[in-house]
């Protein structure tokens, strides 16, 4: 591992550990949040729901839309997940 890789790994670890996960709920597969000082978004989601996140954002706000793996599969009305804005 090079010096640059070590430095980047350390920076990422510090960033990731700077903010704890918080449990949130996506309503009908959609969630949005304001984030003034965030530069990294971490998600925790159970694979049992069969969805993946589509994340978009700009400066102080981001939105997450959960998309089903299988076409035609319904997304739960209240989808619990964990998010950390670092």
ROSE-4610 file (N, C-alpha, C; in Angstrom, 1 decimal, always signed):
// ROSE-4610
residu = [X/X/X/X/X/X/X/X/X/X/X/X/X/X/X/X/X/X/X/X/X/X/X/X/X/X/X/X/X/X/X/X/X/X/X/X/X/X/X/X/X/X/X/X/X/X/X/X/X/X/X/X/X/X/X/X/X/X/X/X/X/X/X/X/X/X/X/X/X/X/X/X/X/X/X/X/X/X/X/X/X/X/X/X/X/X/X/X/X/X/X/X/X/X/X/X/X/X/X/X/X/X/X/X/X/X/X/X/X/X/X/X/X/X/X/X/X/X/X/X/X/X/X/X/X/X/X/X/X/X/X/X/X/X/X/X/X/X/X/X/X/X/X/X/X/X/X/X/X/X/X/X/X/X/X/X/X/X/X/X/X/X/X/X/X/X/X/X/X/X/X/X/X/X/X/X/X/X/X/X/X/X/X/X/X/X/X/X/X/X/X/X/X/X/X/X/X/X/X/X/X/X/X/X/X/X/X/X/X/X/X/X/X/X/X/X/X/X/X/X/X/X/X/X/X/X/X/X/X/X/X/X/X/X/X/X/X/X/X/X/X/X/X/X/X/X/X/X/X/X/X/X/X/X/X/X/X/X]
num = [1/1/1/2/2/2/3/3/3/4/4/4/5/5/5/6/6/6/7/7/7/8/8/8/9/9/9/10/10/10/11/11/11/12/12/12/13/13/13/14/14/14/15/15/15/16/16/16/17/17/17/18/18/18/19/19/19/20/20/20/21/21/21/22/22/22/23/23/23/24/24/24/25/25/25/26/26/26/27/27/27/28/28/28/29/29/29/30/30/30/31/31/31/32/32/32/33/33/33/34/34/34/35/35/35/36/36/36/37/37/37/38/38/38/39/39/39/40/40/40/41/41/41/42/42/42/43/43/43/44/44/44/45/45/45/46/46/46/47/47/47/48/48/48/49/49/49/50/50/50/51/51/51/52/52/52/53/53/53/54/54/54/55/55/55/56/56/56/57/57/57/58/58/58/59/59/59/60/60/60/61/61/61/62/62/62/63/63/63/64/64/64/65/65/65/66/66/66/67/67/67/68/68/68/69/69/69/70/70/70/71/71/71/72/72/72/73/73/73/74/74/74/75/75/75/76/76/76/77/77/77/78/78/78/79/79/79/80/80/80/81/81/81/82/82/82/83/83/83/84/84/84/85/85/85/86/86/86]
x = [+0.9/+0.0/+0.9/+0.6/+1.4/+1.0/+1.9/+1.6/+0.3/+0.0/-1.2/-2.4/-2.4/-3.5/-3.7/-2.6/-2.7/-3.4/-3.0/-3.5/-5.0/-5.4/-6.8/-7.6/-7.1/-7.8/-8.0/-7.0/-7.1/-8.2/-8.2/-9.2/-10.6/-10.8/-12.1/-12.6/-11.7/-12.1/-12.5/-11.7/-12.1/-13.4/-13.6/-14.9/-16.1/-15.9/-17.0/-17.3/-16.3/-16.5/-17.0/-17.1/-17.4/-18.9/-19.7/-21.2/-21.8/-22.6/-23.2/-24.5/-24.8/-26.0/-27.3/-28.3/-29.6/-30.6/-31.6/-32.6/-33.7/-34.0/-35.0/-36.0/-37.0/-38.1/-38.3/-38.2/-38.6/-40.1/-40.8/-42.3/-42.5/-43.1/-43.3/-42.0/-40.9/-39.7/-38.9/-39.3/-38.6/-38.3/-37.1/-36.6/-35.8/-35.9/-35.0/-34.6/-33.4/-32.9/-32.0/-32.0/-31.1/-29.8/-28.7/-27.4/-26.4/-26.2/-25.3/-23.8/-23.3/-21.9/-21.5/-22.4/-22.1/-21.3/-20.4/-19.7/-19.7/-20.3/-20.3/-21.6/-22.3/-23.6/-23.4/-23.6/-23.5/-24.9/-25.2/-26.6/-26.4/-27.4/-27.5/-28.9/-29.0/-30.3/-30.3/-31.4/-31.5/-31.8/-31.1/-31.3/-32.6/-33.3/-34.6/-35.7/-35.5/-36.4/-36.3/-35.2/-35.0/-35.0/-34.4/-34.3/-32.9/-32.6/-31.3/-31.6/-30.6/-30.9/-30.4/-31.1/-30.7/-30.6/-29.4/-29.2/-28.8/-29.5/-29.2/-29.1/-28.3/-28.2/-27.5/-27.6/-26.9/-26.7/-25.5/-25.0/-25.6/-26.8/-27.3/-28.5/-28.8/-29.9/-29.7/-30.2/-30.1/-31.4/-31.6/-32.8/-32.4/-33.2/-32.9/-34.2/-34.2/-35.4/-34.9/-35.7/-35.4/-36.1/-35.3/-35.8/-35.8/-36.9/-36.9/-35.9/-35.3/-34.4/-35.2/-36.4/-37.3/-38.4/-38.5/-39.5/-40.9/-41.8/-43.1/-43.3/-42.1/-42.2/-42.6/-43.4/-43.8/-42.8/-42.7/-41.8/-42.7/-42.2/-43.1/-43.4/-44.6/-45.0/-44.1/-43.6/-42.7/-41.4/-40.4/-39.1/-38.1/-37.7/-36.7/-35.3/-34.4/-33.0/-32.2/-30.9/-30.0/-29.2/-29.0/-28.2/-27.3/-26.1/-25.1/-24.6/-24.7/-24.2/-22.9/-21.8/-20.5/-19.9]
y = [-1.2/+0.0/+1.2/+2.2/+3.4/+4.4/+5.4/+6.4/+7.1/+7.4/+8.1/+7.2/+5.9/+5.0/+4.9/+4.9/+4.9/+6.2/+7.3/+8.6/+8.7/+8.2/+8.2/+7.3/+6.1/+5.1/+5.7/+6.4/+7.0/+8.1/+9.0/+10.0/+9.5/+8.5/+7.8/+7.2/+6.6/+6.0/+7.1/+8.2/+9.3/+9.9/+10.1/+10.6/+9.7/+8.4/+7.4/+7.3/+7.5/+7.3/+8.7/+9.7/+11.0/+11.2/+10.3/+10.4/+9.0/+8.9/+7.6/+7.4/+6.1/+5.8/+6.2/+6.7/+7.0/+6.2/+5.6/+4.9/+5.9/+5.7/+6.5/+5.6/+6.2/+5.5/+6.2/+5.4/+5.9/+5.7/+6.7/+6.6/+6.3/+5.2/+4.8/+4.8/+4.4/+4.3/+5.6/+6.6/+7.9/+8.5/+9.2/+9.8/+11.0/+12.2/+13.3/+13.9/+14.6/+15.2/+16.4/+17.4/+18.5/+18.1/+18.6/+18.2/+19.4/+20.3/+21.4/+21.1/+20.2/+20.0/+18.6/+17.8/+16.5/+16.4/+15.4/+15.2/+13.7/+12.9/+11.5/+10.9/+10.1/+9.5/+8.0/+7.4/+6.0/+5.4/+4.3/+3.7/+2.2/+1.8/+0.5/+0.0/-1.1/-1.6/-3.1/-3.7/-5.1/-5.6/-6.7/-7.2/-7.9/-8.2/-8.8/-8.0/-6.7/-5.8/-5.9/-6.3/-6.5/-5.2/-4.1/-2.8/-2.3/-1.4/-0.7/+0.8/+1.6/+3.1/+3.8/+4.8/+5.7/+7.1/+7.6/+8.8/+10.0/+11.1/+12.3/+13.5/+14.5/+15.6/+16.8/+17.9/+19.1/+19.9/+20.3/+21.2/+20.8/+21.2/+21.0/+20.1/+19.3/+18.4/+17.2/+16.0/+14.8/+14.1/+13.3/+12.4/+11.0/+10.1/+8.7/+8.1/+7.4/+6.7/+5.2/+4.4/+2.9/+2.3/+1.5/+0.9/-0.6/-1.4/-2.8/-3.5/-4.6/-5.4/-6.0/-6.5/-7.1/-6.2/-6.1/-5.2/-5.7/-4.8/-5.1/-5.4/-5.6/-5.9/-4.6/-4.7/-3.5/-3.2/-1.9/-1.4/-1.2/-1.6/-1.4/+0.1/+0.3/+1.7/+2.4/+1.7/+2.2/+1.4/+1.8/+1.1/+1.6/+0.8/+1.2/+1.0/+2.0/+1.9/+2.8/+2.7/+3.5/+4.4/+5.6/+6.6/+7.3/+7.6/+8.5/+9.5/+10.8/+11.8/+12.3/+12.1/+12.4/+13.6]
z = [+0.0/+0.0/+0.0/-0.9/-1.0/+0.1/+0.3/+1.3/+1.0/-0.3/-0.7/-0.3/-0.6/-0.3/+1.3/+2.0/+3.5/+4.0/+3.4/+3.8/+3.5/+2.3/+1.9/+2.8/+3.1/+3.9/+5.3/+5.8/+7.2/+7.1/+6.1/+6.0/+5.9/+5.0/+4.9/+6.2/+6.9/+8.2/+9.2/+9.3/+10.2/+9.8/+8.5/+8.0/+8.4/+8.1/+8.4/+9.9/+10.7/+12.2/+12.8/+12.0/+12.6/+12.8/+12.2/+12.4/+12.6/+13.6/+13.9/+13.0/+12.8/+12.0/+12.8/+12.1/+12.7/+11.9/+12.6/+11.9/+11.3/+10.1/+9.4/+8.7/+8.1/+7.4/+6.1/+5.0/+3.7/+3.5/+3.2/+2.9/+1.4/+1.1/-0.3/-1.1/-0.5/-1.2/-1.4/-0.7/-0.8/+0.5/+0.5/+1.8/+1.3/+2.0/+1.8/+3.1/+3.1/+4.3/+4.0/+4.9/+4.7/+5.4/+4.8/+5.3/+4.9/+5.8/+5.5/+5.4/+6.3/+6.4/+5.9/+5.3/+4.9/+3.6/+3.5/+2.3/+1.9/+2.8/+2.6/+3.2/+2.5/+3.0/+3.1/+4.2/+4.4/+4.7/+4.1/+4.2/+4.8/+5.6/+6.0/+5.7/+5.0/+4.5/+4.5/+5.0/+4.9/+3.5/+3.1/+1.8/+1.6/+2.7/+2.6/+1.9/+1.9/+1.2/-0.3/-0.9/-2.3/-3.1/-2.5/-3.1/-3.0/-3.9/-3.9/-3.9/-3.3/-3.2/-4.5/-4.9/-5.9/-5.2/-5.1/-4.3/-5.2/-4.9/-5.6/-4.6/-4.9/-4.0/-4.5/-3.7/-4.1/-2.9/-2.7/-1.6/-0.2/+0.1/+1.5/+1.6/+0.6/+0.6/-0.2/+0.2/-0.6/-0.5/-1.5/-1.6/-2.0/-1.4/-1.7/-2.2/-3.3/-3.8/-3.9/-3.3/-3.3/-4.4/-5.2/-6.4/-6.2/-6.6/-6.4/-7.4/-6.9/-7.8/-8.9/-8.6/-9.5/-10.0/-11.3/-11.9/-11.5/-11.1/-10.7/-9.2/-8.5/-7.0/-6.3/-5.3/-4.5/-3.4/-3.2/-2.1/-0.9/+0.3/+1.5/+1.7/+2.2/+2.5/+3.4/+4.5/+5.4/+5.4/+4.8/+4.6/+5.6/+6.6/+7.6/+7.0/+7.3/+6.9/+7.9/+7.8/+8.6/+7.7/+8.2/+7.4/+8.3/+7.8/+8.5/+7.5/+7.9/+7.0/+7.7/+7.0/+7.6/+6.9]
